Amino acid sequence: MDTKKNIFIKNKLWAIILVAQFSLFYILSKFEFATTFFSNLYEWKKDFHVRLFSGFGFSVGDVIYTIVSLALVYSIIKLIRTKKSLTLRKILIFVNVFYFVYQCFWGMLYFQPLIIKKLSNKEMKINDSDLKTLSLKYLELCKQTREKVSEDKNGVFTINDIDKIKYEILEQQKSLPHFINTKETVKILSVKSSLYNSFMNYTGILGYYNPFTAESQFNPNLPATNIPFTLAHEMSHQLGYAREQEASFIAYLCAKNTNNVDLQYSTRLYVLKSLLRALSRNLENKDFVLKMISQYSEKMQRDRKNELEFYEKNEGIISDFFGVTNDLFLKSNQQDGRVTYSYFINLLVMYETKKESY
């Protein structure tokens, strides 16, 4: 017990520095000049890292995560067994450095000015009627687009050329409305399959962005309906949008005027499902939501069945765990948790109802 007490006392400086960092970045997040500085830093870092790591045919970030995770686990086990002060010091130094770099490279971007303030200075009241109107619109759009895409031998939507989708998203990022996006577009493609894709099947994670290498990762095993929008979402993170709901909104904007039907269908389907999910939280809308799903075209029904089978096959304790941890992470960064995601709906409805005036 004395040994444990001694090693913590000897290393209390590094614990104090970590707490001081928490306080420092919290205070900085309240000042516009600080968030602007870190946004500008990200713009430089983004371009540099994309150029540096895009040439590798695999996810460098995943390799780094693996090595660091194994080293950290080894160090913790070693600390428990030996109770050496030096081992604890190394762990604390690593945590301090990791946290500092993370905040500088990515964490402070969660405190950028909200996109919704660029859409309107006034708070807009969203009601069920607005969501139902948009749901009907997007159901018809999905039906129309579904007729244009390709199918596999089972009659399920399949992607023709995934690389074309990636480059199309890059191209569409250049056409984002200037009053919403002032960030420099990514010039080089750096989107890769995750090395953890088999494990991701059981986590409920569709993709993720690595702020240390500026690589966007996705799970290639997902149902084809999920992949194009997931690519657009992760590439929106890469563009510089940290908040999940804002990344989804930017992904939606990237697909609005595209001629790529695969990207178009995946995004429109995501919007439709988001609207129906939002409506379903009110029990009074249950009949409307069920009726909407029953009105899916026969081809859309096959796609929906394929999605449900995939998630039912891979659901379990691991996906529940990652769902909870993701919820906590979102809330810790001043975002709605996975249960609501209402911010995306607010952005969507506001843009759809006022886009003629923009």
Beta strands, then each sheet from edge to edge (+ up, - down):
strand 1: 150-151
strand 2: 157-158
strand 3: 191-193
strand 4: 207-210
strand 5: 215-218
sheet 1: 1+ 2-
sheet 2: 3+ 5+ 4-
end
